[in-house]
Amino acid sequence: MRHAFRGPRWNGQPEDTSVCGTRTGMVAEPSEEDWVRAPSCAACNTALHAARGTEV
Ligand SMILES: [Zn+2]
């Protein structure tokens, strides 16, 4: 599952809390294939769109 995180970039912490509130271990170098295939987290998408004031 691909969660969204606040902030411009990953700061190197081993885990972080995603936009939807999920505590997630960070993978230092996810493979591009894993990243592309992983489904986006709907809760994160909704939260990001809500923050921007845009429709999902
Ligand atoms: Zn999420």
N, CA, C, O and the ligand as a Tripos MOL2 file, in Angstrom:
@<TRIPOS>MOLECULE
protein
  225   223    57     0     0
PROTEIN
NO_CHARGES

@<TRIPOS>ATOM
      1 N           0.8550   -1.1990    0.0000 N.3       1 MET1
      2 CA          0.0000    0.0000    0.0000 C.3       1 MET1
      3 C           0.8830    1.2390    0.0000 C.2       1 MET1
      4 O           1.8680    1.3160    0.7350 O.2       1 MET1
      5 N           0.5230    2.1910   -0.8220 N.am      2 ARG2
      6 CA          1.3020    3.4130   -0.9590 C.3       2 ARG2
      7 C           0.6040    4.5290   -0.1870 C.2       2 ARG2
      8 O          -0.4310    5.0480   -0.6070 O.2       2 ARG2
      9 N           1.1820    4.8760    0.9250 N.am      3 HIS3
     10 CA          0.6050    5.9470    1.7310 C.3       3 HIS3
     11 C           1.2780    7.2680    1.3840 C.2       3 HIS3
     12 O           2.4070    7.3050    0.8970 O.2       3 HIS3
     13 N           0.5670    8.3310    1.6430 N.am      4 ALA4
     14 CA          1.1400    9.6620    1.4480 C.3       4 ALA4
     15 C           1.6380   10.1910    2.7940 C.2       4 ALA4
     16 O           1.0820    9.8810    3.8470 O.2       4 ALA4
     17 N           2.6910   10.9910    2.7320 N.am      5 PHE5
     18 CA          3.2610   11.5620    3.9390 C.3       5 PHE5
     19 C           3.3590   13.0750    3.8080 C.2       5 PHE5
     20 O           3.5810   13.6210    2.7270 O.2       5 PHE5
     21 N           3.1870   13.7210    4.9370 N.am      6 ARG6
     22 CA          3.3150   15.1740    4.9340 C.3       6 ARG6
     23 C           4.7810   15.5560    4.8260 C.2       6 ARG6
     24 O           5.6640   14.7790    5.1890 O.2       6 ARG6
     25 N           5.0300   16.7430    4.3300 N.am      7 GLY7
     26 CA          6.4020   17.2060    4.2070 C.3       7 GLY7
     27 C           6.9250   16.9650    2.8060 C.2       7 GLY7
     28 O           6.4370   16.0870    2.0940 O.2       7 GLY7
     29 N           7.9090   17.7390    2.4170 N.am      8 PRO8
     30 CA          8.4130   17.6810    1.0440 C.3       8 PRO8
     31 C           9.2000   16.4160    0.7440 C.2       8 PRO8
     32 O           9.2510   15.9800   -0.4060 O.2       8 PRO8
     33 N           9.8000   15.8340    1.7390 N.am      9 ARG9
     34 CA         10.6170   14.6590    1.4510 C.3       9 ARG9
     35 C          10.8150   13.8140    2.6880 C.2       9 ARG9
     36 O          10.5560   14.2450    3.8120 O.2       9 ARG9
     37 N          11.2760   12.6130    2.4570 N.am     10 TRP10
     38 CA         11.5720   11.6990    3.5520 C.3      10 TRP10
     39 C          12.8830   12.1220    4.1830 C.2      10 TRP10
     40 O          13.8770   12.3460    3.4930 O.2      10 TRP10
     41 N          12.8750   12.2290    5.5160 N.am     11 ASN11
     42 CA         14.0570   12.7320    6.2180 C.3      11 ASN11
     43 C          14.9590   11.6230    6.7510 C.2      11 ASN11
     44 O          15.9250   11.9040    7.4610 O.2      11 ASN11
     45 N          14.6660   10.3980    6.4290 N.am     12 GLY12
     46 CA         15.5320    9.3050    6.8330 C.3      12 GLY12
     47 C          15.1040    8.5860    8.0900 C.2      12 GLY12
     48 O          15.7950    7.6800    8.5560 O.2      12 GLY12
     49 N          13.9670    8.9810    8.6480 N.am     13 GLN13
     50 CA         13.4920    8.2900    9.8400 C.3      13 GLN13
     51 C          13.0480    6.8770    9.4670 C.2      13 GLN13
     52 O          12.5230    6.6670    8.3740 O.2      13 GLN13
     53 N          13.2510    5.8980   10.3650 N.am     14 PRO14
     54 CA         12.9210    4.5090   10.0300 C.3      14 PRO14
     55 C          11.4380    4.2560    9.8710 C.2      14 PRO14
     56 O          11.0370    3.3270    9.1700 O.2      14 PRO14
     57 N          10.6250    5.0650   10.5090 N.am     15 GLU15
     58 CA          9.1850    4.9260   10.3110 C.3      15 GLU15
     59 C           8.5500    6.2850   10.4990 C.2      15 GLU15
     60 O           9.1180    7.1810   11.1220 O.2      15 GLU15
     61 N           7.3570    6.4150    9.9440 N.am     16 ASP16
     62 CA          6.6790    7.6960   10.0090 C.3      16 ASP16
     63 C           5.1750    7.4350    9.9980 C.2      16 ASP16
     64 O           4.7240    6.3390    9.6650 O.2      16 ASP16
     65 N           4.4180    8.4480   10.3630 N.am     17 THR17
     66 CA          2.9680    8.3210   10.3560 C.3      17 THR17
     67 C           2.4290    8.9690    9.0880 C.2      17 THR17
     68 O           2.6940   10.1400    8.8130 O.2      17 THR17
     69 N           1.6790    8.2050    8.3320 N.am     18 SER18
     70 CA          1.1680    8.6960    7.0650 C.3      18 SER18
     71 C           0.0160    9.6660    7.2760 C.2      18 SER18
     72 O          -0.4580    9.8610    8.3950 O.2      18 SER18
     73 N          -0.4210   10.2670    6.1840 N.am     19 VAL19
     74 CA         -1.5160   11.2370    6.2380 C.3      19 VAL19
     75 C          -2.7680   10.6300    6.8570 C.2      19 VAL19
     76 O          -3.4950   11.3150    7.5750 O.2      19 VAL19
     77 N          -3.0260    9.3600    6.5890 N.am     20 CYS20
     78 CA         -4.2350    8.7110    7.1110 C.3      20 CYS20
     79 C          -4.0360    8.1820    8.5210 C.2      20 CYS20
     80 O          -4.9430    7.5730    9.0890 O.2      20 CYS20
     81 N          -2.8480    8.4090    9.0950 N.am     21 GLY21
     82 CA         -2.6360    8.0440   10.4840 C.3      21 GLY21
     83 C          -2.0360    6.6670   10.6870 C.2      21 GLY21
     84 O          -1.9850    6.1800   11.8160 O.2      21 GLY21
     85 N          -1.5800    6.0290    9.6200 N.am     22 THR22
     86 CA         -0.9880    4.7090    9.7390 C.3      22 THR22
     87 C           0.5090    4.8250   10.0170 C.2      22 THR22
     88 O           1.2450    5.5090    9.3060 O.2      22 THR22
     89 N           0.9360    4.1300   11.0780 N.am     23 ARG23
     90 CA          2.3600    4.1000   11.3900 C.3      23 ARG23
     91 C           3.0110    3.1150   10.4220 C.2      23 ARG23
     92 O           2.6670    1.9330   10.4070 O.2      23 ARG23
     93 N           3.9410    3.5990    9.6250 N.am     24 THR24
     94 CA          4.4750    2.7920    8.5420 C.3      24 THR24
     95 C           5.9880    2.7570    8.5800 C.2      24 THR24
     96 O           6.6330    3.7980    8.7090 O.2      24 THR24
     97 N           6.5510    1.5860    8.4710 N.am     25 GLY25
     98 CA          7.9930    1.4610    8.3360 C.3      25 GLY25
     99 C           8.4030    1.9470    6.9540 C.2      25 GLY25
    100 O           7.7640    1.6140    5.9560 O.2      25 GLY25
    101 N           9.4660    2.7300    6.9010 N.am     26 MET26
    102 CA          9.8930    3.3050    5.6380 C.3      26 MET26
    103 C          10.9190    2.3880    4.9720 C.2      26 MET26
    104 O          11.8290    1.8710    5.6200 O.2      26 MET26
    105 N          10.7510    2.2040    3.6830 N.am     27 VAL27
    106 CA         11.7200    1.4340    2.9140 C.3      27 VAL27
    107 C          12.6840    2.4190    2.2700 C.2      27 VAL27
    108 O          12.2720    3.3280    1.5490 O.2      27 VAL27
    109 N          13.9620    2.2310    2.5340 N.am     28 ALA28
    110 CA         14.9480    3.1950    2.0620 C.3      28 ALA28
    111 C          14.9670    3.2750    0.5360 C.2      28 ALA28
    112 O          15.0190    4.3600   -0.0430 O.2      28 ALA28
    113 N          14.9250    2.1180   -0.0930 N.am     29 GLU29
    114 CA         14.9960    2.1130   -1.5520 C.3      29 GLU29
    115 C          13.9850    1.1360   -2.1350 C.2      29 GLU29
    116 O          14.3430    0.0370   -2.5570 O.2      29 GLU29
    117 N          12.7220    1.5440   -2.1540 N.am     30 PRO30
    118 CA         11.7200    0.6640   -2.7650 C.3      30 PRO30
    119 C          12.0010    0.5280   -4.2540 C.2      30 PRO30
    120 O          12.4080    1.4890   -4.9090 O.2      30 PRO30
    121 N          11.7840   -0.6600   -4.7800 N.am     31 SER31
    122 CA         11.9990   -0.8320   -6.2110 C.3      31 SER31
    123 C          10.9260   -0.0680   -6.9750 C.2      31 SER31
    124 O           9.8100    0.1170   -6.4900 O.2      31 SER31
    125 N          11.2760    0.3620   -8.1510 N.am     32 GLU32
    126 CA         10.3280    1.1470   -8.9360 C.3      32 GLU32
    127 C           9.0790    0.3180   -9.2420 C.2      32 GLU32
    128 O           7.9650    0.8410   -9.2730 O.2      32 GLU32
    129 N           9.2800   -0.9720   -9.4650 N.am     33 GLU33
    130 CA          8.1380   -1.8290   -9.7760 C.3      33 GLU33
    131 C           7.1910   -1.9240   -8.5960 C.2      33 GLU33
    132 O           5.9730   -1.8500   -8.7640 O.2      33 GLU33
    133 N           7.7460   -2.0870   -7.3930 N.am     34 ASP34
    134 CA          6.9060   -2.1400   -6.2030 C.3      34 ASP34
    135 C           6.1000   -0.8550   -6.0580 C.2      34 ASP34
    136 O           4.9150   -0.8820   -5.7260 O.2      34 ASP34
    137 N           6.7540    0.2540   -6.3110 N.am     35 TRP35
    138 CA          6.1120    1.5480   -6.1380 C.3      35 TRP35
    139 C           4.9680    1.7310   -7.1280 C.2      35 TRP35
    140 O           3.8900    2.2080   -6.7710 O.2      35 TRP35
    141 N           5.2150    1.3520   -8.3560 N.am     36 VAL36
    142 CA          4.1970    1.5390   -9.3940 C.3      36 VAL36
    143 C           3.0170    0.6120   -9.1800 C.2      36 VAL36
    144 O           1.8720    0.9880   -9.4300 O.2      36 VAL36
    145 N           3.2920   -0.5980   -8.7170 N.am     37 ARG37
    146 CA          2.2230   -1.5890   -8.5730 C.3      37 ARG37
    147 C           1.4140   -1.4160   -7.3040 C.2      37 ARG37
    148 O           0.2550   -1.8250   -7.2460 O.2      37 ARG37
    149 N           2.0100   -0.8150   -6.2880 N.am     38 ALA38
    150 CA          1.3080   -0.6940   -5.0130 C.3      38 ALA38
    151 C           0.0980    0.2120   -5.1870 C.2      38 ALA38
    152 O           0.2130    1.2970   -5.7580 O.2      38 ALA38
    153 N          -1.0610   -0.2210   -4.7020 N.am     39 PRO39
    154 CA         -2.2440    0.6280   -4.7960 C.3      39 PRO39
    155 C          -2.1170    1.8210   -3.8650 C.2      39 PRO39
    156 O          -1.6080    1.6990   -2.7500 O.2      39 PRO39
    157 N          -2.5790    2.9700   -4.3240 N.am     40 SER40
    158 CA         -2.5690    4.1520   -3.4690 C.3      40 SER40
    159 C          -3.5830    3.9800   -2.3500 C.2      40 SER40
    160 O          -4.6470    3.3930   -2.5490 O.2      40 SER40
    161 N          -3.2520    4.4880   -1.1880 N.am     41 CYS41
    162 CA         -4.1670    4.4260   -0.0600 C.3      41 CYS41
    163 C          -5.2930    5.4410   -0.2670 C.2      41 CYS41
    164 O          -5.0390    6.6370   -0.4060 O.2      41 CYS41
    165 N          -6.5240    4.9610   -0.2880 N.am     42 ALA42
    166 CA         -7.6740    5.8340   -0.5390 C.3      42 ALA42
    167 C          -7.8270    6.8760    0.5560 C.2      42 ALA42
    168 O          -8.2000    8.0170    0.2840 O.2      42 ALA42
    169 N          -7.5410    6.4860    1.7970 N.am     43 ALA43
    170 CA         -7.6770    7.4270    2.9080 C.3      43 ALA43
    171 C          -6.6750    8.5650    2.7710 C.2      43 ALA43
    172 O          -7.0010    9.7210    3.0410 O.2      43 ALA43
    173 N          -5.4550    8.2370    2.3490 N.am     44 CYS44
    174 CA         -4.4410    9.2800    2.1390 C.3      44 CYS44
    175 C          -4.8670   10.2020    0.9980 C.2      44 CYS44
    176 O          -4.7700   11.4240    1.1160 O.2      44 CYS44
    177 N          -5.3300    9.6270   -0.0890 N.am     45 ASN45
    178 CA         -5.7520   10.4440   -1.2280 C.3      45 ASN45
    179 C          -6.8590   11.4040   -0.8310 C.2      45 ASN45
    180 O          -6.8330   12.5840   -1.1800 O.2      45 ASN45
    181 N          -7.8260   10.8830   -0.1020 N.am     46 THR46
    182 CA         -8.9510   11.7150    0.3210 C.3      46 THR46
    183 C          -8.4790   12.8560    1.2070 C.2      46 THR46
    184 O          -8.9200   13.9950    1.0530 O.2      46 THR46
    185 N          -7.5760   12.5420    2.1400 N.am     47 ALA47
    186 CA         -7.0760   13.5630    3.0550 C.3      47 ALA47
    187 C          -6.2920   14.6330    2.3010 C.2      47 ALA47
    188 O          -6.4170   15.8210    2.5950 O.2      47 ALA47
    189 N          -5.4860   14.2120    1.3310 N.am     48 LEU48
    190 CA         -4.6930   15.1780    0.5730 C.3      48 LEU48
    191 C          -5.5890   16.0790   -0.2540 C.2      48 LEU48
    192 O          -5.3760   17.2900   -0.3120 O.2      48 LEU48
    193 N          -6.5840   15.4990   -0.8890 N.am     49 HIS49
    194 CA         -7.4980   16.3040   -1.6970 C.3      49 HIS49
    195 C          -8.2920   17.2640   -0.8200 C.2      49 HIS49
    196 O          -8.5230   18.4150   -1.1920 O.2      49 HIS49
    197 N          -8.7040   16.7840    0.3400 N.am     50 ALA50
    198 CA         -9.4490   17.6340    1.2610 C.3      50 ALA50
    199 C          -8.5890   18.8180    1.7000 C.2      50 ALA50
    200 O          -9.0800   19.9410    1.8100 O.2      50 ALA50
    201 N          -7.2980   18.5600    1.9500 N.am     51 ALA51
    202 CA         -6.3960   19.6140    2.3880 C.3      51 ALA51
    203 C          -6.1990   20.6570    1.2940 C.2      51 ALA51
    204 O          -6.0060   21.8380    1.5820 O.2      51 ALA51
    205 N          -6.2470   20.2210    0.0520 N.am     52 ARG52
    206 CA         -6.0570   21.1410   -1.0750 C.3      52 ARG52
    207 C          -7.3580   21.7900   -1.5090 C.2      52 ARG52
    208 O          -7.3590   22.7650   -2.2610 O.2      52 ARG52
    209 N          -8.4660   21.2410   -1.0270 N.am     53 GLY53
    210 CA         -9.7530   21.7740   -1.4270 C.3      53 GLY53
    211 C         -10.1670   21.3260   -2.8120 C.2      53 GLY53
    212 O         -10.9460   22.0030   -3.4830 O.2      53 GLY53
    213 N          -9.6400   20.1690   -3.2490 N.am     54 THR54
    214 CA        -10.0000   19.6460   -4.5610 C.3      54 THR54
    215 C         -10.8310   18.3800   -4.4120 C.2      54 THR54
    216 O         -10.8350   17.7370   -3.3620 O.2      54 THR54
    217 N         -11.5230   18.0450   -5.4670 N.am     55 GLU55
    218 CA        -12.2970   16.8030   -5.4610 C.3      55 GLU55
    219 C         -11.3620   15.6240   -5.6820 C.2      55 GLU55
    220 O         -10.3260   15.7510   -6.3340 O.2      55 GLU55
    221 N         -11.7410   14.4810   -5.1330 N.am     56 VAL56
    222 CA        -10.9510   13.2720   -5.3510 C.3      56 VAL56
    223 C         -11.1930   12.7780   -6.7690 C.2      56 VAL56
    224 O         -10.6250   11.7640   -7.1740 O.2      56 VAL56
    225 ZN         -2.7850    5.9280    3.9070 Zn       57 ZN57
@<TRIPOS>BOND
     1     1     2 1
     2     2     3 1
     3     3     4 2
     4     3     5 am
     5     5     6 1
     6     6     7 1
     7     7     8 2
     8     7     9 am
     9     9    10 1
    10    10    11 1
    11    11    12 2
    12    11    13 am
    13    13    14 1
    14    14    15 1
    15    15    16 2
    16    15    17 am
    17    17    18 1
    18    18    19 1
    19    19    20 2
    20    19    21 am
    21    21    22 1
    22    22    23 1
    23    23    24 2
    24    23    25 am
    25    25    26 1
    26    26    27 1
    27    27    28 2
    28    27    29 am
    29    29    30 1
    30    30    31 1
    31    31    32 2
    32    31    33 am
    33    33    34 1
    34    34    35 1
    35    35    36 2
    36    35    37 am
    37    37    38 1
    38    38    39 1
    39    39    40 2
    40    39    41 am
    41    41    42 1
    42    42    43 1
    43    43    44 2
    44    43    45 am
    45    45    46 1
    46    46    47 1
    47    47    48 2
    48    47    49 am
    49    49    50 1
    50    50    51 1
    51    51    52 2
    52    51    53 am
    53    53    54 1
    54    54    55 1
    55    55    56 2
    56    55    57 am
    57    57    58 1
    58    58    59 1
    59    59    60 2
    60    59    61 am
    61    61    62 1
    62    62    63 1
    63    63    64 2
    64    63    65 am
    65    65    66 1
    66    66    67 1
    67    67    68 2
    68    67    69 am
    69    69    70 1
    70    70    71 1
    71    71    72 2
    72    71    73 am
    73    73    74 1
    74    74    75 1
    75    75    76 2
    76    75    77 am
    77    77    78 1
    78    78    79 1
    79    79    80 2
    80    79    81 am
    81    81    82 1
    82    82    83 1
    83    83    84 2
    84    83    85 am
    85    85    86 1
    86    86    87 1
    87    87    88 2
    88    87    89 am
    89    89    90 1
    90    90    91 1
    91    91    92 2
    92    91    93 am
    93    93    94 1
    94    94    95 1
    95    95    96 2
    96    95    97 am
    97    97    98 1
    98    98    99 1
    99    99   100 2
   100    99   101 am
   101   101   102 1
   102   102   103 1
   103   103   104 2
   104   103   105 am
   105   105   106 1
   106   106   107 1
   107   107   108 2
   108   107   109 am
   109   109   110 1
   110   110   111 1
   111   111   112 2
   112   111   113 am
   113   113   114 1
   114   114   115 1
   115   115   116 2
   116   115   117 am
   117   117   118 1
   118   118   119 1
   119   119   120 2
   120   119   121 am
   121   121   122 1
   122   122   123 1
   123   123   124 2
   124   123   125 am
   125   125   126 1
   126   126   127 1
   127   127   128 2
   128   127   129 am
   129   129   130 1
   130   130   131 1
   131   131   132 2
   132   131   133 am
   133   133   134 1
   134   134   135 1
   135   135   136 2
   136   135   137 am
   137   137   138 1
   138   138   139 1
   139   139   140 2
   140   139   141 am
   141   141   142 1
   142   142   143 1
   143   143   144 2
   144   143   145 am
   145   145   146 1
   146   146   147 1
   147   147   148 2
   148   147   149 am
   149   149   150 1
   150   150   151 1
   151   151   152 2
   152   151   153 am
   153   153   154 1
   154   154   155 1
   155   155   156 2
   156   155   157 am
   157   157   158 1
   158   158   159 1
   159   159   160 2
   160   159   161 am
   161   161   162 1
   162   162   163 1
   163   163   164 2
   164   163   165 am
   165   165   166 1
   166   166   167 1
   167   167   168 2
   168   167   169 am
   169   169   170 1
   170   170   171 1
   171   171   172 2
   172   171   173 am
   173   173   174 1
   174   174   175 1
   175   175   176 2
   176   175   177 am
   177   177   178 1
   178   178   179 1
   179   179   180 2
   180   179   181 am
   181   181   182 1
   182   182   183 1
   183   183   184 2
   184   183   185 am
   185   185   186 1
   186   186   187 1
   187   187   188 2
   188   187   189 am
   189   189   190 1
   190   190   191 1
   191   191   192 2
   192   191   193 am
   193   193   194 1
   194   194   195 1
   195   195   196 2
   196   195   197 am
   197   197   198 1
   198   198   199 1
   199   199   200 2
   200   199   201 am
   201   201   202 1
   202   202   203 1
   203   203   204 2
   204   203   205 am
   205   205   206 1
   206   206   207 1
   207   207   208 2
   208   207   209 am
   209   209   210 1
   210   210   211 1
   211   211   212 2
   212   211   213 am
   213   213   214 1
   214   214   215 1
   215   215   216 2
   216   215   217 am
   217   217   218 1
   218   218   219 1
   219   219   220 2
   220   219   221 am
   221   221   222 1
   222   222   223 1
   223   223   224 2
@<TRIPOS>SUBSTRUCTURE
     1 MET1         2 RESIDUE 1 A MET
     2 ARG2         6 RESIDUE 1 A ARG
     3 HIS3        10 RESIDUE 1 A HIS
     4 ALA4        14 RESIDUE 1 A ALA
     5 PHE5        18 RESIDUE 1 A PHE
     6 ARG6        22 RESIDUE 1 A ARG
     7 GLY7        26 RESIDUE 1 A GLY
     8 PRO8        30 RESIDUE 1 A PRO
     9 ARG9        34 RESIDUE 1 A ARG
    10 TRP10       38 RESIDUE 1 A TRP
    11 ASN11       42 RESIDUE 1 A ASN
    12 GLY12       46 RESIDUE 1 A GLY
    13 GLN13       50 RESIDUE 1 A GLN
    14 PRO14       54 RESIDUE 1 A PRO
    15 GLU15       58 RESIDUE 1 A GLU
    16 ASP16       62 RESIDUE 1 A ASP
    17 THR17       66 RESIDUE 1 A THR
    18 SER18       70 RESIDUE 1 A SER
    19 VAL19       74 RESIDUE 1 A VAL
    20 CYS20       78 RESIDUE 1 A CYS
    21 GLY21       82 RESIDUE 1 A GLY
    22 THR22       86 RESIDUE 1 A THR
    23 ARG23       90 RESIDUE 1 A ARG
    24 THR24       94 RESIDUE 1 A THR
    25 GLY25       98 RESIDUE 1 A GLY
    26 MET26      102 RESIDUE 1 A MET
    27 VAL27      106 RESIDUE 1 A VAL
    28 ALA28      110 RESIDUE 1 A ALA
    29 GLU29      114 RESIDUE 1 A GLU
    30 PRO30      118 RESIDUE 1 A PRO
    31 SER31      122 RESIDUE 1 A SER
    32 GLU32      126 RESIDUE 1 A GLU
    33 GLU33      130 RESIDUE 1 A GLU
    34 ASP34      134 RESIDUE 1 A ASP
    35 TRP35      138 RESIDUE 1 A TRP
    36 VAL36      142 RESIDUE 1 A VAL
    37 ARG37      146 RESIDUE 1 A ARG
    38 ALA38      150 RESIDUE 1 A ALA
    39 PRO39      154 RESIDUE 1 A PRO
    40 SER40      158 RESIDUE 1 A SER
    41 CYS41      162 RESIDUE 1 A CYS
    42 ALA42      166 RESIDUE 1 A ALA
    43 ALA43      170 RESIDUE 1 A ALA
    44 CYS44      174 RESIDUE 1 A CYS
    45 ASN45      178 RESIDUE 1 A ASN
    46 THR46      182 RESIDUE 1 A THR
    47 ALA47      186 RESIDUE 1 A ALA
    48 LEU48      190 RESIDUE 1 A LEU
    49 HIS49      194 RESIDUE 1 A HIS
    50 ALA50      198 RESIDUE 1 A ALA
    51 ALA51      202 RESIDUE 1 A ALA
    52 ARG52      206 RESIDUE 1 A ARG
    53 GLY53      210 RESIDUE 1 A GLY
    54 THR54      214 RESIDUE 1 A THR
    55 GLU55      218 RESIDUE 1 A GLU
    56 VAL56      222 RESIDUE 1 A VAL
    57 ZN57       225 GROUP 0 **** ****
